[in-house]
Amino acid sequence: MTSIIVGAVISAVFFKERFGRPRIVAAALVVAGIGLMLHAG
């Protein structure tokens, strides 16, 4: 699950891809989902 965030960071740092609002929102949703799963379990 966190591979999405790691992949986005790697692409921004090494491949100079933009880290715009859509990626920030997607990363926040992933983090929120992980938090919900940890809280529920």
mmCIF entry with sequence, helices, sheets and N, C-alpha, C, O atoms, coordinates in Angstrom:
data_MODEL
# 
_entry.id   MODEL 
# 
_entity.id                         1 
_entity.type                       polymer 
_entity.pdbx_number_of_molecules   1 
# 
_entity_poly.entity_id                      1 
_entity_poly.type                           'polypeptide(L)' 
_entity_poly.nstd_linkage                   no 
_entity_poly.nstd_monomer                   no 
_entity_poly.pdbx_seq_one_letter_code       MTSIIVGAVISAVFFKERFGRPRIVAAALVVAGIGLMLHAG 
_entity_poly.pdbx_seq_one_letter_code_can   MTSIIVGAVISAVFFKERFGRPRIVAAALVVAGIGLMLHAG 
_entity_poly.pdbx_strand_id                 A 
# 
loop_
_entity_poly_seq.entity_id 
_entity_poly_seq.num 
_entity_poly_seq.mon_id 
_entity_poly_seq.hetero 
1 1  MET n 
1 2  THR n 
1 3  SER n 
1 4  ILE n 
1 5  ILE n 
1 6  VAL n 
1 7  GLY n 
1 8  ALA n 
1 9  VAL n 
1 10 ILE n 
1 11 SER n 
1 12 ALA n 
1 13 VAL n 
1 14 PHE n 
1 15 PHE n 
1 16 LYS n 
1 17 GLU n 
1 18 ARG n 
1 19 PHE n 
1 20 GLY n 
1 21 ARG n 
1 22 PRO n 
1 23 ARG n 
1 24 ILE n 
1 25 VAL n 
1 26 ALA n 
1 27 ALA n 
1 28 ALA n 
1 29 LEU n 
1 30 VAL n 
1 31 VAL n 
1 32 ALA n 
1 33 GLY n 
1 34 ILE n 
1 35 GLY n 
1 36 LEU n 
1 37 MET n 
1 38 LEU n 
1 39 HIS n 
1 40 ALA n 
1 41 GLY n 
# 
_struct_asym.id          A 
_struct_asym.entity_id   1 
# 
loop_
_struct_conf.conf_type_id 
_struct_conf.id 
_struct_conf.pdbx_PDB_helix_id 
_struct_conf.beg_label_comp_id 
_struct_conf.beg_label_asym_id 
_struct_conf.beg_label_seq_id 
_struct_conf.pdbx_beg_PDB_ins_code 
_struct_conf.end_label_comp_id 
_struct_conf.end_label_asym_id 
_struct_conf.end_label_seq_id 
_struct_conf.pdbx_end_PDB_ins_code 
_struct_conf.beg_auth_comp_id 
_struct_conf.beg_auth_asym_id 
_struct_conf.beg_auth_seq_id 
_struct_conf.end_auth_comp_id 
_struct_conf.end_auth_asym_id 
_struct_conf.end_auth_seq_id 
_struct_conf.pdbx_PDB_helix_class 
_struct_conf.details 
_struct_conf.pdbx_PDB_helix_length 
HELX_P HELX_P1 AA1 SER A 3  ? PHE A 14 ? SER A 3  PHE A 14 1 ? 12 
HELX_P HELX_P2 AA2 ARG A 21 ? ALA A 40 ? ARG A 21 ALA A 40 1 ? 20 
# 
_struct_conf_type.id          HELX_P 
_struct_conf_type.criteria    ? 
_struct_conf_type.reference   ? 
# 
loop_
_atom_site.group_PDB 
_atom_site.id 
_atom_site.type_symbol 
_atom_site.label_atom_id 
_atom_site.label_alt_id 
_atom_site.label_comp_id 
_atom_site.label_asym_id 
_atom_site.label_entity_id 
_atom_site.label_seq_id 
_atom_site.pdbx_PDB_ins_code 
_atom_site.Cartn_x 
_atom_site.Cartn_y 
_atom_site.Cartn_z 
_atom_site.occupancy 
_atom_site.B_iso_or_equiv 
_atom_site.pdbx_formal_charge 
_atom_site.auth_seq_id 
_atom_site.auth_comp_id 
_atom_site.auth_asym_id 
_atom_site.auth_atom_id 
_atom_site.pdbx_PDB_model_num 
ATOM 1   N N  . MET A 1 1  ? 0.816   -1.198 0.000   1.00 0.00 ? 1  MET A N  1 
ATOM 2   C CA . MET A 1 1  ? 0.000   0.000  0.000   1.00 0.00 ? 1  MET A CA 1 
ATOM 3   C C  . MET A 1 1  ? 0.855   1.256  0.000   1.00 0.00 ? 1  MET A C  1 
ATOM 4   O O  . MET A 1 1  ? 0.583   2.197  -0.745  1.00 0.00 ? 1  MET A O  1 
ATOM 5   N N  . THR A 1 2  ? 1.859   1.272  0.808   1.00 0.00 ? 2  THR A N  1 
ATOM 6   C CA . THR A 1 2  ? 2.697   2.459  0.851   1.00 0.00 ? 2  THR A CA 1 
ATOM 7   C C  . THR A 1 2  ? 3.603   2.544  -0.368  1.00 0.00 ? 2  THR A C  1 
ATOM 8   O O  . THR A 1 2  ? 4.285   3.551  -0.562  1.00 0.00 ? 2  THR A O  1 
ATOM 9   N N  . SER A 1 3  ? 3.618   1.504  -1.189  1.00 0.00 ? 3  SER A N  1 
ATOM 10  C CA . SER A 1 3  ? 4.441   1.550  -2.396  1.00 0.00 ? 3  SER A CA 1 
ATOM 11  C C  . SER A 1 3  ? 3.963   2.648  -3.342  1.00 0.00 ? 3  SER A C  1 
ATOM 12  O O  . SER A 1 3  ? 4.756   3.163  -4.131  1.00 0.00 ? 3  SER A O  1 
ATOM 13  N N  . ILE A 1 4  ? 2.696   3.013  -3.280  1.00 0.00 ? 4  ILE A N  1 
ATOM 14  C CA . ILE A 1 4  ? 2.179   4.105  -4.105  1.00 0.00 ? 4  ILE A CA 1 
ATOM 15  C C  . ILE A 1 4  ? 2.867   5.408  -3.725  1.00 0.00 ? 4  ILE A C  1 
ATOM 16  O O  . ILE A 1 4  ? 3.286   6.176  -4.591  1.00 0.00 ? 4  ILE A O  1 
ATOM 17  N N  . ILE A 1 5  ? 2.980   5.647  -2.437  1.00 0.00 ? 5  ILE A N  1 
ATOM 18  C CA . ILE A 1 5  ? 3.612   6.872  -1.954  1.00 0.00 ? 5  ILE A CA 1 
ATOM 19  C C  . ILE A 1 5  ? 5.101   6.846  -2.273  1.00 0.00 ? 5  ILE A C  1 
ATOM 20  O O  . ILE A 1 5  ? 5.653   7.837  -2.751  1.00 0.00 ? 5  ILE A O  1 
ATOM 21  N N  . VAL A 1 6  ? 5.751   5.722  -2.011  1.00 0.00 ? 6  VAL A N  1 
ATOM 22  C CA . VAL A 1 6  ? 7.183   5.607  -2.283  1.00 0.00 ? 6  VAL A CA 1 
ATOM 23  C C  . VAL A 1 6  ? 7.459   5.772  -3.778  1.00 0.00 ? 6  VAL A C  1 
ATOM 24  O O  . VAL A 1 6  ? 8.422   6.436  -4.164  1.00 0.00 ? 6  VAL A O  1 
ATOM 25  N N  . GLY A 1 7  ? 6.630   5.179  -4.604  1.00 0.00 ? 7  GLY A N  1 
ATOM 26  C CA . GLY A 1 7  ? 6.801   5.314  -6.051  1.00 0.00 ? 7  GLY A CA 1 
ATOM 27  C C  . GLY A 1 7  ? 6.633   6.755  -6.516  1.00 0.00 ? 7  GLY A C  1 
ATOM 28  O O  . GLY A 1 7  ? 7.366   7.213  -7.393  1.00 0.00 ? 7  GLY A O  1 
ATOM 29  N N  . ALA A 1 8  ? 5.688   7.461  -5.944  1.00 0.00 ? 8  ALA A N  1 
ATOM 30  C CA . ALA A 1 8  ? 5.485   8.864  -6.312  1.00 0.00 ? 8  ALA A CA 1 
ATOM 31  C C  . ALA A 1 8  ? 6.672   9.717  -5.896  1.00 0.00 ? 8  ALA A C  1 
ATOM 32  O O  . ALA A 1 8  ? 7.096   10.602 -6.639  1.00 0.00 ? 8  ALA A O  1 
ATOM 33  N N  . VAL A 1 9  ? 7.209   9.455  -4.708  1.00 0.00 ? 9  VAL A N  1 
ATOM 34  C CA . VAL A 1 9  ? 8.371   10.218 -4.244  1.00 0.00 ? 9  VAL A CA 1 
ATOM 35  C C  . VAL A 1 9  ? 9.596   9.917  -5.109  1.00 0.00 ? 9  VAL A C  1 
ATOM 36  O O  . VAL A 1 9  ? 10.336  10.826 -5.484  1.00 0.00 ? 9  VAL A O  1 
ATOM 37  N N  . ILE A 1 10 ? 9.802   8.647  -5.420  1.00 0.00 ? 10 ILE A N  1 
ATOM 38  C CA . ILE A 1 10 ? 10.944  8.277  -6.266  1.00 0.00 ? 10 ILE A CA 1 
ATOM 39  C C  . ILE A 1 10 ? 10.825  8.918  -7.644  1.00 0.00 ? 10 ILE A C  1 
ATOM 40  O O  . ILE A 1 10 ? 11.811  9.422  -8.183  1.00 0.00 ? 10 ILE A O  1 
ATOM 41  N N  . SER A 1 11 ? 9.620   8.900  -8.216  1.00 0.00 ? 11 SER A N  1 
ATOM 42  C CA . SER A 1 11 ? 9.459   9.504  -9.542  1.00 0.00 ? 11 SER A CA 1 
ATOM 43  C C  . SER A 1 11 ? 9.675   11.010 -9.494  1.00 0.00 ? 11 SER A C  1 
ATOM 44  O O  . SER A 1 11 ? 10.197  11.586 -10.449 1.00 0.00 ? 11 SER A O  1 
ATOM 45  N N  . ALA A 1 12 ? 9.287   11.653 -8.410  1.00 0.00 ? 12 ALA A N  1 
ATOM 46  C CA . ALA A 1 12 ? 9.497   13.099 -8.295  1.00 0.00 ? 12 ALA A CA 1 
ATOM 47  C C  . ALA A 1 12 ? 10.970  13.429 -8.096  1.00 0.00 ? 12 ALA A C  1 
ATOM 48  O O  . ALA A 1 12 ? 11.472  14.396 -8.667  1.00 0.00 ? 12 ALA A O  1 
ATOM 49  N N  . VAL A 1 13 ? 11.663  12.633 -7.290  1.00 0.00 ? 13 VAL A N  1 
ATOM 50  C CA . VAL A 1 13 ? 13.059  12.941 -6.972  1.00 0.00 ? 13 VAL A CA 1 
ATOM 51  C C  . VAL A 1 13 ? 13.995  12.530 -8.107  1.00 0.00 ? 13 VAL A C  1 
ATOM 52  O O  . VAL A 1 13 ? 14.817  13.333 -8.547  1.00 0.00 ? 13 VAL A O  1 
ATOM 53  N N  . PHE A 1 14 ? 13.883  11.307 -8.581  1.00 0.00 ? 14 PHE A N  1 
ATOM 54  C CA . PHE A 1 14 ? 14.850  10.791 -9.541  1.00 0.00 ? 14 PHE A CA 1 
ATOM 55  C C  . PHE A 1 14 ? 14.491  11.085 -10.997 1.00 0.00 ? 14 PHE A C  1 
ATOM 56  O O  . PHE A 1 14 ? 15.382  11.288 -11.822 1.00 0.00 ? 14 PHE A O  1 
ATOM 57  N N  . PHE A 1 15 ? 13.202  11.110 -11.321 1.00 0.00 ? 15 PHE A N  1 
ATOM 58  C CA . PHE A 1 15 ? 12.789  11.300 -12.702 1.00 0.00 ? 15 PHE A CA 1 
ATOM 59  C C  . PHE A 1 15 ? 12.235  12.688 -12.969 1.00 0.00 ? 15 PHE A C  1 
ATOM 60  O O  . PHE A 1 15 ? 11.771  12.976 -14.072 1.00 0.00 ? 15 PHE A O  1 
ATOM 61  N N  . LYS A 1 16 ? 12.282  13.554 -11.951 1.00 0.00 ? 16 LYS A N  1 
ATOM 62  C CA . LYS A 1 16 ? 11.871  14.957 -12.068 1.00 0.00 ? 16 LYS A CA 1 
ATOM 63  C C  . LYS A 1 16 ? 10.424  15.107 -12.533 1.00 0.00 ? 16 LYS A C  1 
ATOM 64  O O  . LYS A 1 16 ? 10.093  16.066 -13.231 1.00 0.00 ? 16 LYS A O  1 
ATOM 65  N N  . GLU A 1 17 ? 9.560   14.163 -12.148 1.00 0.00 ? 17 GLU A N  1 
ATOM 66  C CA . GLU A 1 17 ? 8.145   14.293 -12.473 1.00 0.00 ? 17 GLU A CA 1 
ATOM 67  C C  . GLU A 1 17 ? 7.488   15.255 -11.496 1.00 0.00 ? 17 GLU A C  1 
ATOM 68  O O  . GLU A 1 17 ? 7.945   15.431 -10.367 1.00 0.00 ? 17 GLU A O  1 
ATOM 69  N N  . ARG A 1 18 ? 6.418   15.868 -11.949 1.00 0.00 ? 18 ARG A N  1 
ATOM 70  C CA . ARG A 1 18 ? 5.722   16.823 -11.098 1.00 0.00 ? 18 ARG A CA 1 
ATOM 71  C C  . ARG A 1 18 ? 5.018   16.092 -9.959  1.00 0.00 ? 18 ARG A C  1 
ATOM 72  O O  . ARG A 1 18 ? 4.485   14.997 -10.140 1.00 0.00 ? 18 ARG A O  1 
ATOM 73  N N  . PHE A 1 19 ? 5.026   16.709 -8.801  1.00 0.00 ? 19 PHE A N  1 
ATOM 74  C CA . PHE A 1 19 ? 4.327   16.162 -7.636  1.00 0.00 ? 19 PHE A CA 1 
ATOM 75  C C  . PHE A 1 19 ? 3.212   17.143 -7.314  1.00 0.00 ? 19 PHE A C  1 
ATOM 76  O O  . PHE A 1 19 ? 3.259   17.861 -6.315  1.00 0.00 ? 19 PHE A O  1 
ATOM 77  N N  . GLY A 1 20 ? 2.201   17.157 -8.188  1.00 0.00 ? 20 GLY A N  1 
ATOM 78  C CA . GLY A 1 20 ? 1.133   18.142 -8.090  1.00 0.00 ? 20 GLY A CA 1 
ATOM 79  C C  . GLY A 1 20 ? 0.030   17.738 -7.133  1.00 0.00 ? 20 GLY A C  1 
ATOM 80  O O  . GLY A 1 20 ? 0.150   16.774 -6.377  1.00 0.00 ? 20 GLY A O  1 
ATOM 81  N N  . ARG A 1 21 ? -1.036  18.494 -7.187  1.00 0.00 ? 21 ARG A N  1 
ATOM 82  C CA . ARG A 1 21 ? -2.170  18.290 -6.288  1.00 0.00 ? 21 ARG A CA 1 
ATOM 83  C C  . ARG A 1 21 ? -2.774  16.894 -6.391  1.00 0.00 ? 21 ARG A C  1 
ATOM 84  O O  . ARG A 1 21 ? -3.078  16.307 -5.353  1.00 0.00 ? 21 ARG A O  1 
ATOM 85  N N  . PRO A 1 22 ? -2.965  16.328 -7.582  1.00 0.00 ? 22 PRO A N  1 
ATOM 86  C CA . PRO A 1 22 ? -3.550  14.981 -7.643  1.00 0.00 ? 22 PRO A CA 1 
ATOM 87  C C  . PRO A 1 22 ? -2.732  13.926 -6.897  1.00 0.00 ? 22 PRO A C  1 
ATOM 88  O O  . PRO A 1 22 ? -3.296  13.053 -6.237  1.00 0.00 ? 22 PRO A O  1 
ATOM 89  N N  . ARG A 1 23 ? -1.418  14.005 -7.001  1.00 0.00 ? 23 ARG A N  1 
ATOM 90  C CA . ARG A 1 23 ? -0.578  13.025 -6.287  1.00 0.00 ? 23 ARG A CA 1 
ATOM 91  C C  . ARG A 1 23 ? -0.601  13.266 -4.792  1.00 0.00 ? 23 ARG A C  1 
ATOM 92  O O  . ARG A 1 23 ? -0.573  12.316 -4.009  1.00 0.00 ? 23 ARG A O  1 
ATOM 93  N N  . ILE A 1 24 ? -0.653  14.524 -4.388  1.00 0.00 ? 24 ILE A N  1 
ATOM 94  C CA . ILE A 1 24 ? -0.720  14.823 -2.960  1.00 0.00 ? 24 ILE A CA 1 
ATOM 95  C C  . ILE A 1 24 ? -2.035  14.306 -2.381  1.00 0.00 ? 24 ILE A C  1 
ATOM 96  O O  . ILE A 1 24 ? -2.056  13.738 -1.289  1.00 0.00 ? 24 ILE A O  1 
ATOM 97  N N  . VAL A 1 25 ? -3.127  14.502 -3.113  1.00 0.00 ? 25 VAL A N  1 
ATOM 98  C CA . VAL A 1 25 ? -4.430  14.009 -2.657  1.00 0.00 ? 25 VAL A CA 1 
ATOM 99  C C  . VAL A 1 25 ? -4.431  12.487 -2.607  1.00 0.00 ? 25 VAL A C  1 
ATOM 100 O O  . VAL A 1 25 ? -4.938  11.899 -1.651  1.00 0.00 ? 25 VAL A O  1 
ATOM 101 N N  . ALA A 1 26 ? -3.870  11.844 -3.627  1.00 0.00 ? 26 ALA A N  1 
ATOM 102 C CA . ALA A 1 26 ? -3.822  10.383 -3.649  1.00 0.00 ? 26 ALA A CA 1 
ATOM 103 C C  . ALA A 1 26 ? -2.982  9.852  -2.481  1.00 0.00 ? 26 ALA A C  1 
ATOM 104 O O  . ALA A 1 26 ? -3.362  8.875  -1.837  1.00 0.00 ? 26 ALA A O  1 
ATOM 105 N N  . ALA A 1 27 ? -1.852  10.490 -2.214  1.00 0.00 ? 27 ALA A N  1 
ATOM 106 C CA . ALA A 1 27 ? -1.012  10.059 -1.095  1.00 0.00 ? 27 ALA A CA 1 
ATOM 107 C C  . ALA A 1 27 ? -1.739  10.248 0.229   1.00 0.00 ? 27 ALA A C  1 
ATOM 108 O O  . ALA A 1 27 ? -1.638  9.403  1.118   1.00 0.00 ? 27 ALA A O  1 
ATOM 109 N N  . ALA A 1 28 ? -2.466  11.342 0.366   1.00 0.00 ? 28 ALA A N  1 
ATOM 110 C CA . ALA A 1 28 ? -3.222  11.580 1.596   1.00 0.00 ? 28 ALA A CA 1 
ATOM 111 C C  . ALA A 1 28 ? -4.322  10.540 1.775   1.00 0.00 ? 28 ALA A C  1 
ATOM 112 O O  . ALA A 1 28 ? -4.583  10.096 2.892   1.00 0.00 ? 28 ALA A O  1 
ATOM 113 N N  . LEU A 1 29 ? -4.964  10.154 0.681   1.00 0.00 ? 29 LEU A N  1 
ATOM 114 C CA . LEU A 1 29 ? -6.000  9.120  0.772   1.00 0.00 ? 29 LEU A CA 1 
ATOM 115 C C  . LEU A 1 29 ? -5.409  7.777  1.173   1.00 0.00 ? 29 LEU A C  1 
ATOM 116 O O  . LEU A 1 29 ? -6.013  7.036  1.948   1.00 0.00 ? 29 LEU A O  1 
ATOM 117 N N  . VAL A 1 30 ? -4.240  7.465  0.651   1.00 0.00 ? 30 VAL A N  1 
ATOM 118 C CA . VAL A 1 30 ? -3.581  6.211  1.024   1.00 0.00 ? 30 VAL A CA 1 
ATOM 119 C C  . VAL A 1 30 ? -3.241  6.219  2.510   1.00 0.00 ? 30 VAL A C  1 
ATOM 120 O O  . VAL A 1 30 ? -3.486  5.239  3.213   1.00 0.00 ? 30 VAL A O  1 
ATOM 121 N N  . VAL A 1 31 ? -2.679  7.323  2.982   1.00 0.00 ? 31 VAL A N  1 
ATOM 122 C CA . VAL A 1 31 ? -2.322  7.421  4.387   1.00 0.00 ? 31 VAL A CA 1 
ATOM 123 C C  . VAL A 1 31 ? -3.566  7.343  5.272   1.00 0.00 ? 31 VAL A C  1 
ATOM 124 O O  . VAL A 1 31 ? -3.550  6.696  6.319   1.00 0.00 ? 31 VAL A O  1 
ATOM 125 N N  . ALA A 1 32 ? -4.642  8.005  4.847   1.00 0.00 ? 32 ALA A N  1 
ATOM 126 C CA . ALA A 1 32 ? -5.893  7.947  5.611   1.00 0.00 ? 32 ALA A CA 1 
ATOM 127 C C  . ALA A 1 32 ? -6.448  6.517  5.646   1.00 0.00 ? 32 ALA A C  1 
ATOM 128 O O  . ALA A 1 32 ? -6.938  6.068  6.682   1.00 0.00 ? 32 ALA A O  1 
ATOM 129 N N  . GLY A 1 33 ? -6.373  5.816  4.532   1.00 0.00 ? 33 GLY A N  1 
ATOM 130 C CA . GLY A 1 33 ? -6.844  4.438  4.490   1.00 0.00 ? 33 GLY A CA 1 
ATOM 131 C C  . GLY A 1 33 ? -6.029  3.524  5.381   1.00 0.00 ? 33 GLY A C  1 
ATOM 132 O O  . GLY A 1 33 ? -6.576  2.648  6.051   1.00 0.00 ? 33 GLY A O  1 
ATOM 133 N N  . ILE A 1 34 ? -4.729  3.726  5.389   1.00 0.00 ? 34 ILE A N  1 
ATOM 134 C CA . ILE A 1 34 ? -3.870  2.918  6.273   1.00 0.00 ? 34 ILE A CA 1 
ATOM 135 C C  . ILE A 1 34 ? -4.215  3.206  7.717   1.00 0.00 ? 34 ILE A C  1 
ATOM 136 O O  . ILE A 1 34 ? -4.301  2.290  8.535   1.00 0.00 ? 34 ILE A O  1 
ATOM 137 N N  . GLY A 1 35 ? -4.413  4.483  8.036   1.00 0.00 ? 35 GLY A N  1 
ATOM 138 C CA . GLY A 1 35 ? -4.785  4.853  9.406   1.00 0.00 ? 35 GLY A CA 1 
ATOM 139 C C  . GLY A 1 35 ? -6.101  4.231  9.824   1.00 0.00 ? 35 GLY A C  1 
ATOM 140 O O  . GLY A 1 35 ? -6.233  3.771  10.958  1.00 0.00 ? 35 GLY A O  1 
ATOM 141 N N  . LEU A 1 36 ? -7.078  4.209  8.927   1.00 0.00 ? 36 LEU A N  1 
ATOM 142 C CA . LEU A 1 36 ? -8.369  3.596  9.246   1.00 0.00 ? 36 LEU A CA 1 
ATOM 143 C C  . LEU A 1 36 ? -8.234  2.104  9.468   1.00 0.00 ? 36 LEU A C  1 
ATOM 144 O O  . LEU A 1 36 ? -8.861  1.553  10.373  1.00 0.00 ? 36 LEU A O  1 
ATOM 145 N N  . MET A 1 37 ? -7.423  1.440  8.653   1.00 0.00 ? 37 MET A N  1 
ATOM 146 C CA . MET A 1 37 ? -7.239  -0.001 8.829   1.00 0.00 ? 37 MET A CA 1 
ATOM 147 C C  . MET A 1 37 ? -6.531  -0.317 10.132  1.00 0.00 ? 37 MET A C  1 
ATOM 148 O O  . MET A 1 37 ? -6.878  -1.284 10.810  1.00 0.00 ? 37 MET A O  1 
ATOM 149 N N  . LEU A 1 38 ? -5.547  0.483  10.487  1.00 0.00 ? 38 LEU A N  1 
ATOM 150 C CA . LEU A 1 38 ? -4.845  0.251  11.741  1.00 0.00 ? 38 LEU A CA 1 
ATOM 151 C C  . LEU A 1 38 ? -5.736  0.527  12.944  1.00 0.00 ? 38 LEU A C  1 
ATOM 152 O O  . LEU A 1 38 ? -5.658  -0.164 13.960  1.00 0.00 ? 38 LEU A O  1 
ATOM 153 N N  . HIS A 1 39 ? -6.575  1.531  12.820  1.00 0.00 ? 39 HIS A N  1 
ATOM 154 C CA . HIS A 1 39 ? -7.483  1.883  13.918  1.00 0.00 ? 39 HIS A CA 1 
ATOM 155 C C  . HIS A 1 39 ? -8.578  0.827  14.099  1.00 0.00 ? 39 HIS A C  1 
ATOM 156 O O  . HIS A 1 39 ? -8.962  0.508  15.225  1.00 0.00 ? 39 HIS A O  1 
ATOM 157 N N  . ALA A 1 40 ? -9.068  0.294  12.995  1.00 0.00 ? 40 ALA A N  1 
ATOM 158 C CA . ALA A 1 40 ? -10.150 -0.695 13.073  1.00 0.00 ? 40 ALA A CA 1 
ATOM 159 C C  . ALA A 1 40 ? -9.648  -2.066 13.499  1.00 0.00 ? 40 ALA A C  1 
ATOM 160 O O  . ALA A 1 40 ? -10.392 -2.845 14.095  1.00 0.00 ? 40 ALA A O  1 
ATOM 161 N N  . GLY A 1 41 ? -8.413  -2.358 13.201  1.00 0.00 ? 41 GLY A N  1 
ATOM 162 C CA . GLY A 1 41 ? -7.903  -3.703 13.461  1.00 0.00 ? 41 GLY A CA 1 
ATOM 163 C C  . GLY A 1 41 ? -7.176  -3.736 14.740  1.00 0.00 ? 41 GLY A C  1 
ATOM 164 O O  . GLY A 1 41 ? -6.670  -4.786 15.136  1.00 0.00 ? 41 GLY A O  1 
# 
